[in-house]
Amino acid sequence: MVLSHLRTRLFHSLVLSLKNIRGSSAPRVMRMALLLLITAASLATGGCAASSTTRIIEATAYCNCSKCCEWERGNATYLKLDFWNKYQSSGPDKGRPYSGLTANGSVPREPEEGFFSVDSIRRPWMIPFRLLLFPWYFLPHDGTLAADTSYYPFGTRIHVPGYGWGVVQDRGGAIKGPDRLDLYFHSHHAALEWGRKKVRVTIVFP
């Protein structure tokens, strides 16, 4: 399963790289070398990637703050003296402890494109960080997406231009229908910067 996920990720990264690499300002030799590395990595995993489809959706953004996820510090039962604890402040789970996990029990995170990506071409100074200082950035990982799981079940992978690859791991009260998506960011500032956009996404169902 892990190999299949990596194969699919590398295949679609290769396709997107081929589309975007021409517009890069990096030296031609560097661009071609990285493209060869991406191709070799994709071929090395073997097999066929999952089929994909595209769709125009409205993408909003959220983070783990109290405004986005509706939690508050302290419980009224304890006169708010347990201010180090977090509780749901609204909805059917009001008053229950807030864990910060997604609807499927995952820790939310932003996407990381990894070493074999167009991002290494755009930002070559990140290469030493991915290779030496922070090796966990070497391999790509998907960001967290909130969607209507009646249309996009948990595990659905979606590429959002300007954000990267994400995987559906969460739900949202206002995220209803096939044309809505919520992208996770680490900070409220970054979420506000994204705002609300209509983008054509690539969808890979599990």
Stockholm file with secondary structure:
# STOCKHOLM 1.0

chainA/1-206         MVLSHLRTRLFHSLVLSLKNIRGSSAPRVMRMALLLLITAASLATGGCAASSTTRIIEATAYCNCSKCCEWERGNATYLKLDFWNKYQSSGPDKGRPYSGLTANGSVPREPEEGFFSVDSIRRPWMIPFRLLLFPWYFLPHDGTLAADTSYYPFGTRIHVPGYGWGVVQDRGGAIKGPDRLDLYFHSHHAALEWGRKKVRVTIVFP
#=GR chainA/1-206 SS CHHHHHHHHHHHHHHHHHHHGGGCCSCHHHHHHHHHHHHHHHHHHCSCCCCCEEEEEEEEEECSSHHHHTEEESCGGGTTCCTTSEEECSSTTTTSBCCCCCTTSCCCCCCBCCSSSTHHHHCGGGHHIIIIICGGGSSCBCEEEECCTTTSCTTCEEEETTTEEEEEEECCTTCCSTTEEEEECSSHHHHHHHCCEEEEEEEECC
#=GC SS_cons         CHHHHHHHHHHHHHHHHHHHGGGCCSCHHHHHHHHHHHHHHHHHHCSCCCCCEEEEEEEEEECSSHHHHTEEESCGGGTTCCTTSEEECSSTTTTSBCCCCCTTSCCCCCCBCCSSSTHHHHCGGGHHIIIIICGGGSSCBCEEEECCTTTSCTTCEEEETTTEEEEEEECCTTCCSTTEEEEECSSHHHHHHHCCEEEEEEEECC
//
